[in-house]
Amino acid sequence: MVTRDESIAVFEEEGTVSECRHHWVIEPANGPVSRGECMNCHSVREFYNSIREPERED
């Protein structure tokens, strides 16, 4: 039986060219970054939990 933690978000990465259309499962926020793993190819990436200062717009 497979259960799903409702606090985990699933995202599809857009704008990249690769063999895998990533569908990221991202851990709940706990610090400045959260670990994400692709459901398809199991690639691992870190996602920022807030907007970094240079990315903010006035």
Number of C-alpha atoms within 10 A of each C-alpha: 2 3 5 6 8 7 10 14 12 16 13 12 12 9 6 9 7 7 7 13 15 20 19 24 18 21 18 16 15 9 9 12 16 15 16 22 18 20 15 11 13 14 13 14 13 13 15 12 13 10 9 9 7 6 7 7 5 3
